[in-house]
Amino acid sequence: MNVFIIGAGIMGTTFATLAKEFAPDLDVTILERLDGPGEGNSWVFNNAGTGHEANCELNYTPVDEEVISVEKALKIHAQFNVAKQFWAYLVGKGAIQDPTSFINQTRHCTIVSEASINELKLRFKEMSAHHFFENMRYSDDFDEIKSWIPYTMEGRPRHEKMAATVIETGTDVNFGALTEKMAEYAVQTLGVKIEYGTHVKRVHRSPSGTWLIEAEQRGARVQHKADVLFVGAGGGAFPLLKRSHQPFRRRYTGFPVGGRFLQAPISEEQADQYRAKTYGKAKVGAPPMSVPHLDLRVADGQHYLLFGPFASFKPVLEKGRGFFDYLRSMRLHDIPGLLNVAREHFPLVSYLISETFKGEKSMLEELETFAPGLSSRFDWKPVNAGQRVQIIKDGNLQMGTEIVVSSDKTYGTLLGASPGASVSPEVMLRCLEQMLPAIFSKEDAGKKRKEIFPEDDLETLIQNPDRYREIRDAVNDQLGIHPSAATS
């Protein structure tokens, strides 16, 4: 069977790797617009690099009239556990020699001011009662919080009322490095083919039922035929969906949101003082991706601090693609949905527009509010992050991700953003189950599945504490994540 994948980011590369692991006889080819794997939104500074497992993100535990919902947090945490199982498998096989080349243990903290202390207490009470978050700690003591996140607290007056939670076994993930190493393994060991510099313009069904892929490869027109087609091209998935003539294409429209960060290089000694990702509370009307956070990042052995994100509204699908690409992706039937979002989410639209024109001075002022004294301590520079395209489905704005598969299972795509890369192995496993169910019925498929994913059933991880702890401890040990490491 001939399988083509559009996009060599974390999603497409994971899809290809898993497909070949389960079915080595598949003919798998990835087409990538850029010149290397993971150079789009997967690249290290095009995303926050947080291993999203709901440790510190308040938007994953919404509160309604003093009732907190933890269901989304439990699902995301379980999905990330499945992701770590796959990455631990790659390390165990030697596909990735050194796990610290892409994943590094980093405290996950949440900090709030006096107005939100009760909410954080409620969150801590509900979450720490579950085995996923049994090691979470809460404090409203200035000195204890300062010991967790000194850069956030050192410039604050002691009388300022703050509260925080911490989990020591959080992670910083370089998804670009992970994608690069996985692509190398997929090509050299599994036989996946990757064609770079290939910009796919259109996909459509041929009379024989195969998918025709029309592309431009370094200035020359090329065409490919695929029995099965998966589009994991980030924002670029929307125009291809529109041109695919799939009946469900009318239900989806893209709403692009960009982002910027303040970035400062720091020494390893300075990094040792602050091995944390500290999340605050989003402004009213701000999208979930705009929750302010101060992060330690590791890229190619160099340490950085990142603060942001600062959202922006740019009508482009991906970095490096222009406004006309977005315009050409639109159809008349998309206009009502966009207008409905503009009306129903007017505070969000206003917020994005105001953030777009925010200058470096204003960005530094926000950093100073979040971490007093830090804006003048390091050499901060604004950097552009990746471009996300949120889903508008049936006229309503969606904040998550969605797998969309044709009724004949020959076409699939992934739309949306957060938590995205962090849960890519679990999401791509589900996508494979929908698109290529036959590969799981083969004689050796069950054994291979247990080798890669000792436990991929989310409900089992959520409901069975002993099984979860067994899996968690095994994969954390393989990836170099240990409860005492962040405090050493």
Summary of the structure (lengths in Angstrom):
residues: 488
radius of gyration: 22.1
end to end distance: 51.0
largest distance: 73.1
contacts: 1694
relative contact order: 0.18
helix: 43%
strand: 26%
